[in-house]
């Protein structure tokens, strides 16, 4: 049976703490079993980043 880890969050802003959690999950479950879940919901008050913005932030920190 395959075990997967899903790391959900808004990630406004995706930072090194989020990266550290992701890396810990990868060390426990392998990269091909770890998924990040986030939404494309965006507004000026508390969700300023688009989905594409969040993907770019994650990529810059080495999260595929």
C-alpha positions as a Markdown table, in Angstrom:
| # | Residue | x | y | z |
|---|---|---|---|---|
| 1 | Unk | 0.0 | 0.0 | 0.0 |
| 2 | Unk | 1.3 | 3.4 | -0.9 |
| 3 | Unk | 1.4 | 6.2 | 1.6 |
| 4 | Unk | 1.2 | 9.8 | 0.5 |
| 5 | Unk | 1.6 | 13.1 | 2.4 |
| 6 | Unk | -0.5 | 16.1 | 1.5 |
| 7 | Unk | 0.7 | 19.4 | 2.8 |
| 8 | Unk | -2.2 | 21.9 | 2.5 |
| 9 | Unk | -2.0 | 25.6 | 3.1 |
| 10 | Unk | -2.7 | 29.1 | 1.8 |
| 11 | Unk | 1.1 | 29.9 | 1.6 |
| 12 | Unk | 0.8 | 33.7 | 1.6 |
| 13 | Unk | 4.0 | 33.9 | 1.4 |
| 14 | Unk | 5.7 | 30.5 | 0.9 |
| 15 | Unk | 8.8 | 30.9 | 3.1 |
| 16 | Unk | 11.7 | 28.8 | 4.4 |
| 17 | Unk | 9.7 | 27.4 | 7.2 |
| 18 | Unk | 7.2 | 25.9 | 4.7 |
| 19 | Unk | 10.2 | 24.7 | 2.7 |
| 20 | Unk | 11.6 | 23.0 | 5.8 |
| 21 | Unk | 8.3 | 21.2 | 6.4 |
| 22 | Unk | 8.2 | 20.0 | 2.8 |
| 23 | Unk | 11.8 | 18.7 | 3.0 |
| 24 | Unk | 11.0 | 16.9 | 6.2 |
| 25 | Unk | 8.0 | 15.2 | 4.5 |
| 26 | Unk | 10.2 | 14.3 | 1.6 |
| 27 | Unk | 12.7 | 12.7 | 4.0 |
| 28 | Unk | 9.9 | 10.6 | 5.5 |
| 29 | Unk | 7.8 | 9.7 | 2.4 |
| 30 | Unk | 10.0 | 10.4 | -0.7 |
| 31 | Unk | 9.4 | 13.2 | -3.1 |
| 32 | Unk | 7.1 | 11.3 | -5.4 |
| 33 | Unk | 4.7 | 10.7 | -2.5 |
| 34 | Unk | 4.6 | 14.3 | -1.2 |
| 35 | Unk | 2.0 | 16.8 | -2.6 |
| 36 | Unk | 1.4 | 20.4 | -1.8 |
| 37 | Unk | -2.2 | 21.6 | -1.9 |
| 38 | Unk | -3.1 | 25.3 | -2.2 |
| 39 | Unk | -5.9 | 27.3 | -3.8 |
| 40 | Unk | -6.1 | 29.8 | -6.6 |
| 41 | Unk | -8.3 | 32.1 | -4.4 |
| 42 | Unk | -6.9 | 35.6 | -4.4 |
| 43 | Unk | -8.0 | 38.9 | -2.9 |
| 44 | Unk | -6.2 | 42.1 | -1.8 |
| 45 | Unk | -6.8 | 41.8 | 1.9 |
| 46 | Unk | -5.5 | 38.4 | 3.1 |
| 47 | Unk | -4.7 | 36.4 | 0.0 |
| 48 | Unk | -2.6 | 38.6 | -2.3 |
| 49 | Unk | -0.7 | 36.0 | -4.2 |
| 50 | Unk | -2.1 | 34.1 | -7.3 |
| 51 | Unk | -1.5 | 30.4 | -7.8 |
| 52 | Unk | 1.2 | 31.2 | -10.3 |
| 53 | Unk | 2.9 | 33.5 | -7.8 |
| 54 | Unk | 2.9 | 30.7 | -5.2 |
| 55 | Unk | 4.3 | 28.2 | -7.6 |
| 56 | Unk | 7.1 | 30.6 | -8.5 |
| 57 | Unk | 7.9 | 31.1 | -4.8 |
| 58 | Unk | 8.1 | 27.4 | -4.2 |
| 59 | Unk | 10.2 | 26.8 | -7.3 |
| 60 | Unk | 12.7 | 29.5 | -6.2 |
| 61 | Unk | 13.1 | 27.7 | -2.8 |
| 62 | Unk | 13.7 | 24.4 | -4.6 |
| 63 | Unk | 10.3 | 22.8 | -4.2 |
| 64 | Unk | 9.2 | 21.2 | -7.5 |
